[in-house]
Amino acid sequence: MKGLIFKLLGIYDLIHKIERQQKQIDFLNSLCKVGVDFHGKPYADSWAVVCIQGKPDYINFFMLKNRDAQSIKYFLRDFAKKNITIDCIQELKEWMIS
């Protein structure tokens, strides 16, 4: 019985640690601005740029070659919706950030 209690406490500590790390990740993601240029055509590559607010030296470009709209939506899901700018048709833009 005592061993079971210690195992449960260990699981509780692990869950607490994961929740704390998730809050830190969410905070860092809220500092990021994301811009996406989605073409949806085979001859034009889509791309994204991610930067940290107020820090122009922290910037990263992502080529999204051969990516469809669903995979780009999956890429954007980790960022705060208010910090996302998408260059594509309006209907697709609303779907990508939903």
Secondary structure, DSSP 4 states (H G I P E B T S, - for coil): -HHHHHHHHHHHHHHHHHHHHHHHHHHHHHTEEEEEE---BTTB-EEEEEEETTEEEEEEEEEETT--HHHHHHHHTTS-GGGEEEES-HHHHHHHT-
